[in-house]
Amino acid sequence: VIRPARPDDVPAVHALVRELATYERALDEVEASEGDLAALLFGPAPGASCHVAEADGQVVGMAFWYLTTSTWTGRQGLWLEDLYVRPAYRGHGHGLALLRALAQLCVDSGYRRLEWWVLDWNSPAIEFYRAVGAQPMQEWTVQRLGGSALRRLAAG
Amino acid sequence: VIRPARPDDVPAVHALVRELATYERALDEVEASEGDLAALLFGPAPGASCHVAEADGQVVGMAFWYLTTSTWTGRQGLWLEDLYVRPAYRGHGHGLALLRALAQLCVDSGYRRLEWWVLDWNSPAIEFYRAVGAQPMQEWTVQRLGGSALRRLAAG
């Protein structure tokens, strides 16, 4: 079962965010609390959405996403920030069902692109993304300013 | 002068989007009309924002952006979709001033990351981004589903 997350799913979603970050060898970069995720998803000005996969009466996977905008398509798109299925529940199509639910949402809502990113060493994920028809944007590299570098630029 | 775009800037912003896409060898991918950009920026549910650089009484540069969400920081961030300064007005700091205005907005609003992407062959841009302290996310590759591949996944 794939469904939009509810406020009472936040603890499970937070646990899955941390499991995924652990797999991505970046748990030390996760500062988000349950309260932070609740505010992003269900606060007065939500900036993100989440779908969950349920099995055996519990949340076993999630897709955390938000809307993007393209000056080329002139339309909105969907950025999939996190896609994760608990290891014990893999191989049952939960990941594909989550991705398909978002693709359906894009088609229904006129969002032109469904995008996300993947670590270059995550071969199982890359194979899965090729299988569903995603195109790797290999000519492009994301640039990030954060922390002290961001403050330095702001201060001039 | 850096300022938020106004509705009457849309024709100039649209022209700059097309100039940038031409430089990026992708003008054929620009489907957005002036009306599309106006709707994204100033419609009933705006999905994006834009700052412009003015000189000699005209718009000579622009930064088109929208808000992102991170499950790691637990905060919003800013994605810079397009940054462009007309060739005749380069070397006067307009690009840096636009980037600095967005960095200041991030610091003031608690957005933790200012991010964008760059084509791997665009050496002048890459040098500029290194100079302001941006970090290239080289381990990550963006995956994109659009067009018929998106519809196929949605249809199952």
Interface residues (C-beta under 8 A of the other chain):
Chain A: V17 A21 A26 E29 V30 E31 A32 S33 D36 L37 L40 G47 A48 F64 Y66 L67 T68 T69 S70 T71 W72 T73 G74 R75 Q76 W79 E81 D82 L99 R100 A103 Q104 C106 V107 R112 R113 L114 E115 W116 W117 V118 L119 D120 W121 Y129 V132 G133 A134 Q135 P136 M137 Q138 E139 W140 T141 V142 Q143 R144 L145 G146 A149 L150 R151 R152 L153 A154 G156
Chain B: V17 A21 A26 E29 V30 E31 A32 S33 D36 L37 L40 G47 A48 F64 Y66 L67 T68 T69 S70 T71 W72 T73 G74 R75 Q76 W79 E81 D82 L99 R100 A103 Q104 C106 V107 R112 R113 L114 E115 W116 W117 V118 L119 D120 W121 Y129 V132 G133 A134 Q135 P136 M137 Q138 E139 W140 T141 V142 Q143 R144 L145 G146 A149 L150 R151 R152 L153 A154 G156
